[in-house]
């Protein structure tokens, strides 16, 4: 990965309101241990990441958006390769931050993703 690597995020259908993504797309849930799961866009296409994700019965996605590793670095969020999960897996680590800061950072990441628009929608 380099600064321009796109980190692909699956957008749960409930995280879309009036056709726009909410900042929830970029907020780790309690089960995530403050680490946001994404795909390394240098290793997989948006469409292939969608197919991989939705192949599991318990995983739904309205489509794929992205941020870059540079977006994360500007906010002090390390983007770490996690190939044990699957080869293209990346974790964005929010563990140094409390809830209020995480929410602020998620809003900034959402805005960054919106500038790139949807990379893939089924």
N, C-alpha and C positions, 0 to 999 in steps of 0.2 A: 504494500500500500504506500502511496505517496500523498501529498497534500490535496491533490485533486481527485483522489479516489472517491467515487460516489458510494455512500453507504445506503443500501436499499432497505426501505421499511415497508412492511405490509401494513395496510390500513384496515383495521377492523371496521366493518360497516357501521357500527354504532359511533365511530369517531368521525363521521361525515355529517355535517349539518348544513343544509341549504347548498349542497354541492361543494362545500369547502371543508378541508380537514381541520380538526380541532388540535389543540396542543397536546391532548391525551396521547396522540400518536407517538410523541417523543418523551413521555413520562413513564419511567419504569413502574410497574405495579409492585405491590409488596412481595409477590412470589418471585420477582426478578432479582431480588437481593441488590437493588439499586444499579442493575446492569441492564441496558437496553439492547435487545437482540436485533441484529441486522445482517445484511448480506454484503459481501465484498463485491462491489460493482466491477472490479477489474477481473473477477473470476467467473461471474455469472451475469446473464442479461436480466433485465427487469421481468420479462415474460417467463423466463426459466425459473426465476426466484419465486414468482407467483405460483407456478405449477408445482414446484417443490413444496412450498408452504401449504397449499390447499390440498395436496395429496393426502394429508392427514385428515381424518373425518372430523376432528375437533378443532380444526383451524379454518377460519373464514377470512377472506380479504376482499375489500372493495377495489383494490388496486395497489400500485406501488408508487411511492414518492422517494425522494432522496435528500440527504444532506451530504456534505463532504467531510473528509477527515480534517480539513482546514477549519470548517465551521466548528467542529468539536474542539480543536486545539485552541481557538480563540476564546472559548468558554471554559478552558481548563478541564476538558473532558477527554481522557485518553480513549482512543479507539484501538482495541486489542483483538488481534486475531485469535479465534477460539476453534481451531480445527477439530478438536475432540468431539464437538457436537456434530458438525459436518464440515467438509473442507472449506466452504465459502463463508462460514459463520464468523461474525465480528460482534464484540460486545463494546458498547459505549458505556464507560464507567462513571456513574454519578455518585459513587460511594463517599466521596469527600464532602458532600453537600447535604444540607438539611432540606426539608420539604419545601419551604418558601423559595429557596435558591433553585431547587430542581424545577419548580413551576415556572420561574422566570426564564431559566435556560430553555425549557421546553417551548415556551412561547417564541423565543428567538429562533430556535431550530425550526419551528413550524413556519415562521415567516421566511426563513431561508428556503425551505422546501417548496413553499408556494411560488417563489420566483422561478423555480424549475418546472412547476406544474406537475401533472401526473406523468410518470414515465411509462406506465402501463395500466390500462383499465380493460377488464374482460368485456 
